[in-house]
C-alpha cells in the first residue's frame, strides 16, 4: 500500500456523507509542496525564463519600430500600436486563460497557449498588411499572457504562503526586467537588419525556451495544480476499487466553466471598485508599468539622434541602467525577506529550533508543516524596503528629467544613473504590492491580483501612446517633472498600508477572513 492511497483507506480519513475524501496527507510525495527544492526551483527557473520572452515580445519590437513605419508608410503614432496592442493582449489574457487550469492543469495551460503564441510570431514575421500585423500583435499578447495568469498559482502550489517570498522575488525580477532587457537584446538585430528579422529572432529564442519548458514540465511530470492532481488520484482509486465512494474536498471539485468565468470576470472589477488595498496596488502597478513602456520612446528622444546621438545599439545599451537597478532589487530583498520571516515568527526558542531542524531534514515535510502554527499573517512586514523605494521613485524621475536635455551638455552617464534608481524602485514596489496582496487576500488573491494586473497592462498599453508627445512638447525636464510630481502623490501608499493595514483588512469582507491566519490551501471561492 503506497502512502497516498493510505490516506483514503484508513478509517480516520475525512468523509463527505458516505464518501471518502482524497487529500494530501503529511509527507505525501505527490504533494508538490513536498517535492525537493531542486525540483521546485527547476520549475520556477523555467517559468521565469519563459516570462522574460513574454516581455521581449513587447519591447523587442521597439528598436525596429522606425523601420516598420517606413516599410508600411505610416506615422510613428501608428507604429507604436505594435507595442501597445501586444500589451493590451497581456491585459485581457489572464482573466480568460487562468480559469482553464481548473480543467487542464498548469502544464497544458503554459504550453498550449504559448505554442499558439509562437505561431502568431511566425505570422507577424511574414505578414504584409498593416491590419493583419496589428491583429497578430494583440493575439500574440493574449496567448503569451499565460505566465501572468499562472505564475502566482504555481508558486503557491509549491510553497506555503510564508515561504513564497524568494520564488516570487525571482519571478518578478523577470516580469520587471523583461522590458528593458528585450529592447537591449533586439537592438543588436535592429541595428543592421529589418523589423521582420527582429520577429524571426524572437521566434527562434522563444521557441527554444518553450521546448526547454516543455521538457521540464512533461518529462518530469511536474504538474502542480493541487485539485487536478487530487482528482486524478480519486479517479484512479475509483477504477482500482470499482467504487464511486471516493471524492475530493468540496472546494477542489470541478466547477462548470460558467461558474469559473463568473468569478474571474466579475470579482477583479469588484475588488478594484471596493477594496482600498487593491486600489493602492493597482495605482502603483499601473503607473510603474506604464512608465516602463513609455521609456521605450522617451529613451529614443533622450539618447537617440535628437539627444546624445546614440545609434540603435547605443540606445539598447542605455537600457542597461534599468536592468542594473532592477537586478539590485532581489539582492536587497534578501534583507527584506529576513525581516519578514523574523516578524511573522512567534519568537519562541522552540519555534527557532524547529525551523532549523526542518531545514536540516529535507526528506520529510512533516516538520515543515508543523511550523505553520508558529507563524502569523502580517502583510505589513513586507513593505520595509517599499517605503524607501517609494521615496526614491519620484527622485529618480526628477533626476532623469533635469539631467537629460541635450542643451545642458551633461554627460550621458548622469541620466543613466537616474534610471538605475528608477529600476530599483520599480522592482521593489512591484514586489511589495504583489506579496502584500497575496498575504492579505489568500484564497481570494487570484482575483485580487487579476484586478491589479488588468490595470497594470492597460496602463502599459496606454502610456506609450503619449510618451513621444509628452517629451517633445513639454521638453525633457518638464516631462520628467510632471511624471515625478505624479509619483510624489503615490509616496504615502506604503506608509498608509503599514499604519492602517489592520483597519483596512478588517473593513474588507475578503481580507478580514484571513487576519492572523498562517496559511490557506483552499481554492478560490465563488
Backbone torsions as a table, in degrees:
resi	resn	phi	psi	omega
1	UNK	NA	122.5	179.2
2	UNK	-83.4	165.1	-172.8
3	UNK	-64.3	-43.2	179.5
4	UNK	-59.0	-41.0	-178.4
5	UNK	-69.3	-30.7	-179.3
6	UNK	-62.6	-20.1	-179.2
7	UNK	-69.9	-18.7	177.9
8	UNK	-109.3	-13.3	-179.2
9	UNK	-87.5	-26.8	-175.3
10	UNK	-70.2	146.4	-177.2
11	UNK	-61.6	-26.2	-176.8
12	UNK	-87.8	4.9	179.5
13	UNK	-62.2	145.5	180.0
14	UNK	-63.2	150.0	-178.5
15	UNK	-133.3	153.0	169.9
16	UNK	-124.4	107.0	-171.4
17	UNK	64.6	-120.8	178.4
18	UNK	-98.8	-0.4	-175.7
19	UNK	-91.8	139.4	172.6
20	UNK	-80.3	138.9	-176.8
21	UNK	-101.1	127.3	177.9
22	UNK	-82.8	126.3	177.6
23	UNK	-135.9	176.0	171.7
24	UNK	-93.9	106.6	176.7
25	UNK	-72.8	163.3	178.3
26	UNK	-54.5	133.2	178.4
27	UNK	80.6	4.5	-179.0
28	UNK	-60.5	119.5	-177.6
29	UNK	-68.1	-16.9	178.5
30	UNK	-86.3	-10.3	176.2
31	UNK	-75.0	119.4	-178.4
32	UNK	-55.0	-26.1	179.3
33	UNK	-72.4	-14.1	178.2
34	UNK	-100.5	1.9	176.8
35	UNK	-67.9	161.6	179.4
36	UNK	-65.9	154.0	178.2
37	UNK	-60.8	-34.9	179.0
38	UNK	-62.9	-42.6	179.9
39	UNK	-66.4	-43.8	179.0
40	UNK	-60.7	-46.7	-175.4
41	UNK	-72.8	-25.9	174.3
42	UNK	-63.5	-36.9	177.3
43	UNK	-68.2	-48.1	-177.7
44	UNK	-61.2	-43.6	-178.3
45	UNK	-65.2	-42.0	179.4
46	UNK	-62.5	-42.3	180.0
47	UNK	-71.0	-35.1	177.8
48	UNK	-62.5	-43.3	-179.9
49	UNK	-66.4	-41.4	179.2
50	UNK	-65.4	-32.1	178.9
51	UNK	-68.7	-32.4	174.5
52	UNK	-57.5	-42.4	-177.7
53	UNK	-67.4	-26.7	177.2
54	UNK	-63.2	-45.9	177.7
55	UNK	-71.4	-32.8	175.9
56	UNK	-62.0	-33.7	177.5
57	UNK	-63.3	-25.6	177.6
58	UNK	-83.6	-66.5	-171.7
59	UNK	-79.4	-17.9	178.2
60	UNK	-63.0	-22.6	177.3
61	UNK	-73.1	-30.1	-170.6
62	UNK	-59.3	-40.3	179.2
63	UNK	-61.8	-23.6	-178.8
64	UNK	-101.3	7.0	-174.9
65	UNK	-61.6	-41.4	-179.4
66	UNK	-62.3	-43.0	178.1
67	UNK	-65.5	-34.6	177.3
68	UNK	-63.8	-46.3	-178.3
69	UNK	-63.9	-36.3	177.3
70	UNK	-68.9	-38.8	-178.6
71	UNK	-66.4	-39.5	-178.1
72	UNK	-97.5	0.0	177.9
73	UNK	56.0	51.7	179.0
74	UNK	-125.5	167.4	-178.9
75	UNK	-77.4	166.8	177.8
76	UNK	-65.6	-29.4	177.9
77	UNK	-64.9	-36.2	175.7
78	UNK	-74.1	-38.5	-179.4
79	UNK	-59.8	-36.8	-178.0
80	UNK	-68.7	-15.5	176.7
81	UNK	-62.3	-25.9	177.0
82	UNK	-60.8	-30.8	174.7
83	UNK	-83.9	-48.9	-172.8
84	UNK	-64.1	-40.5	-178.0
85	UNK	-69.2	-34.8	176.1
86	UNK	-61.8	-47.1	-179.4
87	UNK	-67.1	-32.2	175.3
88	UNK	-62.8	-39.1	174.4
89	UNK	-61.7	-38.0	176.0
90	UNK	-62.1	-28.5	-177.5
91	UNK	-70.7	-40.3	-172.5
92	UNK	-98.2	-15.9	-179.7
93	UNK	-60.3	-50.4	-175.6
94	UNK	-58.6	-35.4	-176.0
95	UNK	-67.3	-27.7	-178.8
96	UNK	-104.3	-23.1	-180.0
97	UNK	-87.3	-36.8	-175.3
98	UNK	-55.4	-42.0	-178.5
99	UNK	-61.8	-22.3	-176.9
100	UNK	-67.7	-19.9	177.3
101	UNK	-65.1	-22.1	176.4
102	UNK	-62.8	-30.8	-178.2
103	UNK	-95.1	-46.0	-168.6
104	UNK	-108.2	-4.6	-178.4
105	UNK	83.0	171.0	-175.8
106	UNK	-78.4	-31.5	-177.6
107	UNK	-59.2	-52.3	-179.5
108	UNK	-65.9	-32.6	-178.7
109	UNK	-72.8	-27.5	172.5
110	UNK	-73.3	-45.5	-167.5
111	UNK	-82.0	-43.2	-173.3
112	UNK	-70.6	-54.9	178.4
113	UNK	-60.8	-37.2	179.2
114	UNK	-67.6	-35.4	174.7
115	UNK	-61.8	-38.5	175.9
116	UNK	-66.1	-37.4	176.0
117	UNK	-57.1	-39.6	178.6
118	UNK	-62.6	-37.0	177.0
119	UNK	-66.0	-37.8	177.0
120	UNK	-66.9	-36.0	174.5
121	UNK	-61.0	-42.2	177.3
122	UNK	-60.1	-45.8	178.7
123	UNK	-62.3	-37.8	179.8
124	UNK	-64.5	-36.0	179.3
125	UNK	-70.6	-21.8	-174.9
126	UNK	-105.7	-16.7	-171.7
127	UNK	-64.2	147.5	-177.5
128	UNK	-124.7	14.2	175.0
129	UNK	-136.0	149.6	-173.7
130	UNK	-63.7	-44.5	-178.9
131	UNK	-59.4	-44.3	178.5
132	UNK	-63.7	-39.1	178.7
133	UNK	-61.0	-46.8	-176.6
134	UNK	-66.8	-38.7	177.3
135	UNK	-64.0	-43.6	179.5
136	UNK	-63.6	-32.4	-179.6
137	UNK	-68.2	-43.8	-179.0
138	UNK	-70.7	-34.8	176.9
139	UNK	-69.2	-35.1	177.0
140	UNK	-61.9	-46.6	178.4
141	UNK	-62.4	-40.3	179.9
142	UNK	-59.6	-50.0	-175.8
143	UNK	-73.7	-31.9	-179.0
144	UNK	-76.7	-7.7	-176.5
145	UNK	-75.1	5.9	-176.9
146	UNK	-61.1	-31.5	179.1
147	UNK	-68.7	-39.4	177.3
148	UNK	-62.7	-38.3	-177.3
149	UNK	-71.8	-26.6	-167.0
150	UNK	-114.0	-21.3	-165.5
151	UNK	-63.5	-40.9	-178.7
152	UNK	-62.8	-41.7	178.8
153	UNK	-66.1	-38.7	179.4
154	UNK	-62.5	-45.5	-179.6
155	UNK	-65.4	-38.6	177.2
156	UNK	-67.6	-28.4	175.3
157	UNK	-65.2	-34.2	-170.4
158	UNK	-91.2	-27.4	-176.7
159	UNK	-137.3	149.2	168.9
160	UNK	-65.2	161.5	-169.4
161	UNK	-62.2	-30.7	-179.0
162	UNK	-76.8	-0.9	179.6
163	UNK	-119.3	9.0	-175.7
164	UNK	-81.8	-11.8	-173.7
165	UNK	-52.9	-53.9	-177.7
166	UNK	-60.4	-43.8	-179.4
167	UNK	-66.3	-41.3	178.5
168	UNK	-65.2	-35.0	178.7
169	UNK	-61.6	-43.2	-179.3
170	UNK	-69.2	-46.1	-177.5
171	UNK	-63.8	-44.1	-178.5
172	UNK	-69.6	-22.6	171.2
173	UNK	-58.7	-44.6	179.4
174	UNK	-66.3	-41.2	-179.0
175	UNK	-62.5	-35.5	-177.9
176	UNK	-87.4	-37.6	-175.0
177	UNK	-80.7	-15.3	-175.5
178	UNK	-60.6	-40.2	-176.6
179	UNK	-64.5	-55.4	-180.0
180	UNK	-67.2	-36.2	-179.5
181	UNK	-69.2	-31.3	177.3
182	UNK	-66.2	-41.8	176.6
183	UNK	-62.8	-44.0	-180.0
184	UNK	-58.6	-50.2	-175.9
185	UNK	-65.7	-47.3	-175.3
186	UNK	-75.1	-14.1	176.2
187	UNK	-64.4	-28.5	178.9
188	UNK	-70.8	-28.1	176.2
189	UNK	-80.5	-45.0	-174.1
190	UNK	-70.9	-18.1	-177.3
191	UNK	-57.8	-49.2	-172.9
192	UNK	-121.2	1.4	-177.3
193	UNK	-126.5	170.1	-175.9
194	UNK	-80.6	172.8	-178.0
195	UNK	-65.5	-29.8	178.7
196	UNK	-64.3	-35.6	180.0
197	UNK	-65.2	-29.1	175.1
198	UNK	-61.6	-43.3	-179.3
199	UNK	-72.8	-32.3	173.2
200	UNK	-64.0	-40.6	177.8
201	UNK	-64.0	-43.9	177.7
202	UNK	-61.5	-39.5	179.2
203	UNK	-63.8	-43.6	179.9
204	UNK	-65.0	-45.5	-179.9
205	UNK	-65.5	-49.0	-176.5
206	UNK	-66.4	-38.2	178.6
207	UNK	-63.7	-41.7	178.3
208	UNK	-64.5	-41.1	-179.8
209	UNK	-71.0	-32.9	175.6
210	UNK	-62.2	-40.9	177.5
211	UNK	-63.0	-39.2	177.2
212	UNK	-62.4	-44.2	179.1
213	UNK	-63.2	-42.0	178.8
214	UNK	-60.4	-40.8	178.7
215	UNK	-63.2	-45.9	-178.3
216	UNK	-63.4	-42.4	-174.4
217	UNK	-80.6	-38.6	-174.5
218	UNK	-89.8	-48.6	-175.3
219	UNK	-60.8	-32.7	-177.5
220	UNK	-107.1	13.1	175.4
221	UNK	52.5	54.0	-172.3
222	UNK	-99.0	41.6	169.5
223	UNK	-70.1	134.0	-174.6
224	UNK	-116.0	-13.5	-173.9
225	UNK	-67.1	113.6	-172.7
226	UNK	-58.6	-48.4	-179.7
227	UNK	-60.2	-38.3	179.8
228	UNK	-65.1	-43.4	179.5
229	UNK	-64.2	-43.3	-178.8
230	UNK	-70.1	-36.5	177.3
231	UNK	-66.2	-38.4	175.7
232	UNK	-62.9	-41.0	178.7
233	UNK	-64.2	-43.9	-180.0
234	UNK	-62.0	-43.8	179.3
235	UNK	-64.4	-38.3	178.5
236	UNK	-64.5	-42.8	-179.9
237	UNK	-69.1	-33.8	177.1
238	UNK	-61.9	-42.0	179.5
239	UNK	-69.0	-41.8	-179.0
240	UNK	-63.4	-36.5	-174.2
241	UNK	-104.0	-2.0	179.2
242	UNK	53.8	51.9	-178.8
243	UNK	-144.2	156.3	175.8
244	UNK	-109.4	7.8	-175.9
245	UNK	-88.4	37.1	177.3
246	UNK	-132.3	133.9	-178.2
247	UNK	-144.9	-177.3	177.1
248	UNK	-115.7	164.9	177.7
249	UNK	-52.3	148.5	-173.1
250	UNK	-56.0	-41.4	-177.0
251	UNK	-70.6	-12.3	179.6
252	UNK	-104.6	0.8	177.3
253	UNK	-71.0	147.2	-174.7
254	UNK	-64.5	130.8	177.4
255	UNK	-99.5	161.9	175.2
256	UNK	-74.4	158.1	178.4
257	UNK	-61.0	-34.2	178.0
258	UNK	-61.4	-43.6	178.3
259	UNK	-64.2	-43.0	-177.9
260	UNK	-65.1	-46.5	-177.1
261	UNK	-72.3	-26.3	176.5
262	UNK	-62.2	-36.9	178.7
263	UNK	-77.1	-49.4	-172.6
264	UNK	-69.9	-25.2	-178.5
265	UNK	-95.7	-12.6	-177.6
266	UNK	-112.8	-42.4	-173.0
267	UNK	-64.5	-39.0	178.1
268	UNK	-56.6	-38.8	179.1
269	UNK	-70.0	-35.9	176.9
270	UNK	-63.4	-42.1	178.6
271	UNK	-63.3	-43.2	-179.2
272	UNK	-63.7	-29.7	-176.2
273	UNK	-88.7	-22.6	-170.6
274	UNK	-124.6	-17.7	-173.6
275	UNK	-101.9	114.1	-177.3
276	UNK	-60.5	-40.6	-179.2
277	UNK	-60.8	-42.2	-179.1
278	UNK	-69.5	-37.2	176.5
279	UNK	-60.8	-45.6	178.6
280	UNK	-61.1	-47.0	-178.6
281	UNK	-64.1	-39.8	-179.5
282	UNK	-67.3	-38.7	178.2
283	UNK	-59.5	-48.3	-179.5
284	UNK	-65.8	-46.7	-178.1
285	UNK	-62.8	-43.5	-179.4
286	UNK	-63.6	-45.7	-177.3
287	UNK	-67.5	-42.6	-178.1
288	UNK	-66.8	-46.4	-179.9
289	UNK	-69.2	-36.2	176.4
290	UNK	-59.4	-44.3	178.6
291	UNK	-64.8	-37.7	-177.1
292	UNK	-62.0	-35.6	177.6
293	UNK	-86.2	-29.4	173.8
294	UNK	-60.7	-33.8	-179.4
295	UNK	-63.2	-22.8	178.0
296	UNK	-56.8	-42.2	177.7
297	UNK	-84.1	-37.9	-179.0
298	UNK	-61.6	-42.2	179.2
299	UNK	-63.5	-34.5	179.1
300	UNK	-62.8	-36.2	176.9
301	UNK	-75.0	-45.1	-174.2
302	UNK	-71.0	-45.5	-173.3
303	UNK	-104.0	-10.0	-178.6
304	UNK	-79.1	-158.1	-174.3
305	UNK	-64.0	-27.0	179.1
306	UNK	-83.3	-8.3	-179.0
307	UNK	-119.7	-106.7	-177.8
308	UNK	-80.5	-5.2	173.5
309	UNK	83.4	20.2	179.5
310	UNK	-71.9	147.1	170.9
311	UNK	-82.0	-171.9	-174.4
312	UNK	-61.4	-44.2	178.4
313	UNK	-66.1	-39.2	176.5
314	UNK	-60.0	-39.9	175.3
315	UNK	-60.8	-43.9	178.1
316	UNK	-60.5	-40.8	179.1
317	UNK	-65.0	-29.6	179.6
318	UNK	-65.7	-20.2	177.8
319	UNK	-77.3	-8.9	-179.8
320	UNK	-67.5	-23.8	173.9
321	UNK	-59.4	-44.9	176.0
322	UNK	-61.9	-43.1	-178.8
323	UNK	-61.0	-43.2	179.4
324	UNK	-62.9	-46.9	-179.6
325	UNK	-61.9	-43.4	178.4
326	UNK	-62.8	-39.1	-178.2
327	UNK	-70.5	-25.9	173.9
328	UNK	-65.0	-27.6	-176.5
329	UNK	-56.4	-55.2	179.7
330	UNK	-61.9	-30.7	180.0
331	UNK	-68.3	-48.3	179.1
332	UNK	-68.6	-27.7	-180.0
333	UNK	-65.9	-16.3	176.2
334	UNK	-58.4	-42.3	176.6
335	UNK	-65.0	-42.2	179.9
336	UNK	-60.2	-41.2	-179.5
337	UNK	-66.1	-39.4	177.0
338	UNK	-64.4	-40.7	177.5
339	UNK	-60.9	-44.3	-179.4
340	UNK	-63.1	-46.4	-179.0
341	UNK	-61.9	-38.4	178.3
342	UNK	-66.6	-38.1	-177.4
343	UNK	-68.8	-39.5	-175.3
344	UNK	-83.7	-13.3	-179.0
345	UNK	-75.5	146.2	-178.1
346	UNK	-64.4	-23.9	177.5
347	UNK	91.6	-3.7	-179.6
348	UNK	-77.2	146.6	177.8
349	UNK	-56.9	-34.3	-179.2
350	UNK	-62.9	-39.4	-179.5
351	UNK	-64.5	-41.6	180.0
352	UNK	-64.3	-42.1	179.9
353	UNK	-63.9	-43.8	-178.9
354	UNK	-64.3	-35.7	178.3
355	UNK	-62.6	-44.9	180.0
356	UNK	-63.9	-42.0	179.3
357	UNK	-62.5	-39.8	-178.5
358	UNK	-66.2	-37.3	179.5
359	UNK	-67.4	-37.2	-179.1
360	UNK	-72.4	-31.3	-177.4
361	UNK	-102.9	83.3	-176.5
362	UNK	-82.5	-2.0	-175.9
363	UNK	-80.6	-17.2	-178.4
364	UNK	-133.1	148.2	178.9
365	UNK	-100.6	1.9	-176.1
366	UNK	-63.2	-45.9	-179.9
367	UNK	-64.5	-37.4	179.6
368	UNK	-63.8	-43.4	-179.4
369	UNK	-65.1	-33.6	-178.3
370	UNK	-70.8	-16.7	-179.3
371	UNK	-72.3	-21.4	-170.4
372	UNK	-59.1	-27.5	-179.9
373	UNK	-65.2	-17.6	-176.1
374	UNK	-95.6	7.1	-178.1
375	UNK	-117.6	141.6	175.7
376	UNK	-111.7	157.0	180.0
377	UNK	-89.8	105.9	-176.7
378	UNK	-129.7	81.8	-178.8
379	UNK	-57.8	-33.3	-177.0
380	UNK	-65.2	-14.9	176.6
381	UNK	-72.5	-6.4	-178.8
382	UNK	-86.5	-8.2	-163.2
383	UNK	-113.4	16.6	-177.9
384	UNK	-63.0	-51.0	178.0
385	UNK	-71.1	-23.9	177.8
386	UNK	-63.4	-33.2	178.2
387	UNK	-64.9	-42.1	176.6
388	UNK	-64.6	-44.1	-178.8
389	UNK	-63.1	-35.2	179.1
390	UNK	-62.5	-34.1	178.7
391	UNK	-77.7	-40.1	-178.9
392	UNK	-70.1	-28.0	-176.2
393	UNK	-56.7	-57.7	178.8
394	UNK	-65.9	-32.8	177.9
395	UNK	-58.9	-42.1	-178.8
396	UNK	-63.4	-35.8	-179.7
397	UNK	-72.3	-42.4	174.8
398	UNK	-61.6	-43.7	179.8
399	UNK	-58.7	-48.9	-178.7
400	UNK	-63.2	-46.2	-176.4
401	UNK	-62.6	-39.9	-173.6
402	UNK	-92.6	0.8	175.6
403	UNK	-117.6	-2.2	-175.3
404	UNK	-95.6	-21.9	-179.4
405	UNK	-58.5	131.0	-176.3
406	UNK	-63.6	-27.3	-178.5
407	UNK	-69.0	-14.2	178.6
408	UNK	-82.5	-15.3	177.6
409	UNK	55.5	39.9	176.0
410	UNK	-90.0	138.9	-177.6
411	UNK	-57.2	142.9	-175.2
412	UNK	-61.2	-22.6	-178.0
413	UNK	-67.1	-24.0	-176.4
414	UNK	-67.3	-52.9	175.1
415	UNK	-65.2	-28.8	176.4
416	UNK	-62.7	-41.3	177.8
417	UNK	-63.1	-32.3	175.2
418	UNK	-63.4	-36.1	179.4
419	UNK	-70.9	-26.2	174.0
420	UNK	-62.4	-45.8	178.2
421	UNK	-63.7	-41.2	177.8
422	UNK	-62.0	-44.3	-178.5
423	UNK	-60.0	-42.9	178.2
424	UNK	-63.4	-45.6	-179.8
425	UNK	-63.1	-42.7	179.2
426	UNK	-54.5	-55.7	-178.0
427	UNK	-61.6	-47.7	-173.4
428	UNK	-64.0	-40.5	-179.4
429	UNK	-70.9	-37.0	176.6
430	UNK	-64.3	-46.9	179.5
431	UNK	-61.6	-42.5	-179.7
432	UNK	-59.0	-48.4	-176.6
433	UNK	-66.4	-39.4	-179.0
434	UNK	-64.9	-48.2	-178.5
435	UNK	-68.5	-35.9	179.0
436	UNK	-63.8	-43.9	178.7
437	UNK	-66.0	-43.1	178.0
438	UNK	-56.1	-48.4	-177.6
439	UNK	-68.7	-33.2	-175.4
440	UNK	-77.2	-36.4	-171.1
441	UNK	-109.7	-14.1	175.4
442	UNK	43.8	-107.8	-174.0
443	UNK	-65.5	-16.5	177.2
444	UNK	-98.8	6.3	-173.2
445	UNK	-67.7	-27.5	179.2
446	UNK	-62.4	-45.9	177.7
447	UNK	-68.0	-39.2	-179.8
448	UNK	-62.2	-46.9	-179.4
449	UNK	-71.8	-27.3	175.5
450	UNK	-63.5	-40.5	176.7
451	UNK	-64.6	-43.5	177.6
452	UNK	-62.0	-44.4	-178.8
453	UNK	-64.7	-35.5	178.3
454	UNK	-61.9	-48.9	179.0
455	UNK	-63.3	-41.2	-179.1
456	UNK	-56.6	-48.9	-175.3
457	UNK	-80.2	-28.0	172.7
458	UNK	-63.1	-41.9	176.4
459	UNK	-66.3	-40.3	177.8
460	UNK	-60.9	-32.5	177.7
461	UNK	-77.4	-33.2	-174.1
462	UNK	-84.0	-39.2	-174.5
463	UNK	-59.4	-40.7	-179.8
464	UNK	-61.4	-20.4	-177.2
465	UNK	-69.2	-21.5	-179.8
466	UNK	-123.4	6.3	-177.2
467	UNK	-62.3	-48.6	-179.2
468	UNK	-62.7	-43.7	-179.2
469	UNK	-64.1	-39.8	-179.4
470	UNK	-61.6	-49.7	-176.7
471	UNK	-73.8	-30.5	-179.6
472	UNK	-76.7	-42.5	-174.2
473	UNK	-80.8	-38.6	-176.1
474	UNK	-92.7	-14.0	-173.7
475	UNK	87.5	151.2	-175.2
476	UNK	-61.5	-39.6	-175.5
477	UNK	-69.3	-44.0	-178.1
478	UNK	-77.5	-27.3	172.8
479	UNK	-63.3	-45.2	176.0
480	UNK	-62.7	-35.3	178.9
481	UNK	-66.2	-43.5	178.4
482	UNK	-60.5	-47.4	179.9
483	UNK	-64.7	-39.2	179.3
484	UNK	-66.6	-38.3	178.7
485	UNK	-66.0	-38.0	175.7
486	UNK	-64.8	-37.5	177.2
487	UNK	-65.9	-32.8	177.7
488	UNK	-60.8	-34.3	-180.0
489	UNK	-64.8	-22.2	-178.0
490	UNK	-91.8	-11.7	-176.4
491	UNK	-53.5	-41.5	-176.2
492	UNK	-67.2	-15.3	-171.2
493	UNK	-55.7	-53.2	-179.6
494	UNK	-60.5	-34.7	-179.5
495	UNK	-70.6	-36.9	175.5
496	UNK	-65.9	-43.2	179.8
497	UNK	-61.7	-38.2	179.1
498	UNK	-72.2	-42.2	-174.9
499	UNK	-74.9	-39.3	-173.0
500	UNK	-116.3	19.7	-174.7
501	UNK	-57.6	-45.9	-177.6
502	UNK	-62.3	-42.5	179.5
503	UNK	-66.6	-40.4	179.8
504	UNK	-64.0	-42.1	178.9
505	UNK	-70.9	-35.4	-179.7
506	UNK	-65.0	-29.8	179.9
507	UNK	-81.6	-14.2	-178.1
508	UNK	-88.8	127.2	177.4
509	UNK	-66.5	-16.8	-179.7
510	UNK	-96.1	-49.6	-176.1
511	UNK	-69.9	-33.2	-176.1
512	UNK	-68.6	-16.6	177.2
513	UNK	-68.8	-17.3	-173.6
514	UNK	-118.4	16.2	-180.0
515	UNK	-67.4	125.6	179.3
516	UNK	62.8	27.7	171.9
517	UNK	-92.8	151.6	-177.2
518	UNK	-85.9	-37.1	-177.5
519	UNK	-169.3	161.4	177.7
520	UNK	-149.5	115.6	-176.2
521	UNK	-92.8	0.3	-174.0
522	UNK	-69.8	160.4	174.6
523	UNK	-81.1	158.8	-178.8
524	UNK	-62.9	136.5	-176.3
525	UNK	-85.4	160.5	177.2
526	UNK	-76.6	NA	NA
